Amino acid sequence: MNRDVKSVAEKPAVAPSSEVRRWSSVAALVPGVALCALGATVALIAGQFTSAVSPLLIAIVAGAVLANTVSLPAKFQPGLAFSAKRLLRVGIALLGLQLMFSDIVGLGWGVIAVVVAIVFLGIAGTMYAGKLLGLSWSQRILIACGFSICGAAAVAAADGVVNAREEELLTAVALVVIFGTLMIPAIPLLADAFGMNEIDAGMWAGGSIHEVAQVVAAGSALGATALGVATVVKLARVLMLAPVMAFLSIRQRTMVDNTDTKRPPLIPLFVVAFIGCMGLRSTGMLPNELLGLAKTVQTALLAAAMFALGLGVRLSVIRGVGARPFVLAAISTVWVATIAYVGVVLVS
């Protein structure tokens, strides 16, 4: 009897099966994802009561407020990381369903050239100014992409390719919120002071303001015609996300010399999905009901991701990075707005 007991005691513990481990991993995501879903829901509901503020911006701010007032247990972290990366990439891919190739071509080659110049000159100028300020390459590229392409979504997309430090990512997101929000009243006021008509003012807003939602807010203040022009120009800038991310991915591959190190994909999967969604929308085969549902899902996913990013924006971290990122953000904002203004003047 004693030998039987001893033999049982000496048997090695059975390792959990792959299915058990998989379900354990999924279960670990639940608290954080549920919190982000709740934050996104609140942001979407709040967004229904104001057209001047996007649910995405509300989600970022709400997450930042919560992060600086409540200490979240560690069990939320896996789900928050999942939401900030995986859900974000799905949301960016679905963003392609808002774009049609015909809308971009309809802008005319002059405006398309201006959009390309805004993105590439904006990134190049921001990178150069950041180098003079002594900022790291990864911090510079996050700010450059966010301010030149499409705000926080571009910042997070670039981070998915270059793997910047967490404080660099959170700083860039916070700067997009701060400076992009300041641009909402600034562009209409400056456009009026410069005597610009609605079409030119809309082009300038779409070409210079960081977030799509911020462009919509400024365009609404300029007028219905300006809003339509601003939105299409901004979405053309969003389209530039694909080639820029592909370029960054290729650069990262060339920087990895160690064959044992996993290289990033040649073109990130979410970029391929983004282009695929855009091509699908361009066929004209998708019903309006499906497009409306897709837009709701895309907004909800991005709101959840932005809430997760906002939870990482802590005042102590922002204070710790110093003044140089803020100086670069101010320079980049003025630089991109100047390129856009000159482009509008040349094509009008």
Salt bridges, closest charged atoms under 4 A:
GLU167 OE2 - ARG165 NE 2.89
GLU168 OE2 - ARG165 NH2 3.17
